[in-house]
């Protein structure tokens, strides 16, 4: 079983990939050098969707949006990012699981 685990964020997102319970890849998707928040969001979404396409996992797991941040704009962007990940999973027929932050 191929599992893709995401710790998604707008600037730097953690990615790990397991195959049959063995860690195959662990890395960071870094968009910190993109200063415009809208462009940074678009770049991160492309990178996250690209990882799903590249790995073609059997399941994607990721964290829920933590509303305790207090910054409404950040919460909105993270919720939109979560929606993109869910949409990609649905489109690709990949089950997903959201873990509480």
N, C-alpha and C positions, 0 to 999 in steps of 0.2 A: 504494500500500500504506500502510495506517495502522498505525503502530507506537507502542505505549504502553510507555514505559520507567519503571520504578519503582525507587526507592532507599528501600525500606520500613524504617521504624523505629517504635518504640512512641510516641514523642513528636512527631517531625516527619519526614514522609516526602516525598522529592522525587519529582516527577512531570514527565515530559516526553512530548510527543506530536508525532510526525512524520508527515507525509503526503507520500508520494513524495519522500522524503529532505529535505523542508523542515520546519524546526522551526515548529510551529503554536502550541505552548503549552509553557510551562515554569513550574512553580510549586511551592509548598510546602503540604502538608496539615499543619496545626498543631493538635495536641491537647495541647500543653504546659500549657494552663490547666485541664485535667481532672486533679485531684490523686489520685484513686483509680485505682490501676493497672489494675484489672479494667474499670472504666468507660472509662478512656483506651483500653485495648485494643479494647473494643467500638466506641468512636467511630472509631478509626483504621480498623478493619476496614470499617465502614460507608462511610467516605470513600473507601477504596481500591476497594471493590466498586462504589461509586457512580461513580467515574471510569471503570471498565471498562464499566459500563452506559451512561454518557454518551457515551463516545468510540466504543464498539463497534469496537475495533481488529481488525486482521487477525492480529496477533501481540502478545503481551505478553512483555516481557523484564524480568527482575529479578535481584537479586543473591542468592546463596546465603547461608545463615546462617554467620556467622564465629564459630567456636567458641573463638577466642582471647580473647574478651571476659573470660572468667573468671567472670562472674556467671551462675550457673546459671539463675536466674529470668529474666533477660533473654534468654538463649539459648532457653529454653523458649518464651517469648512470641513471639520472632522465628520460631521453627520453626512454631508454631501459625499465625502470620500468613501464613507461606509456604504452609502447607497450605490456608488459606482462599483465597488467590490461585489456587493450583493447582486447587482444587475449583471455583471460579467459572469458570476457563478451561475446564475439562472440561465443566461444566454448559452453558456457552455455545458450546461447539464452537470455542473459540479456541486455536490452538496457542500454546505458551509456551516460553521458553528461559531457563534459569537460568545466570547467570554466576558464576564463582567470585569470592568477595569479595576 
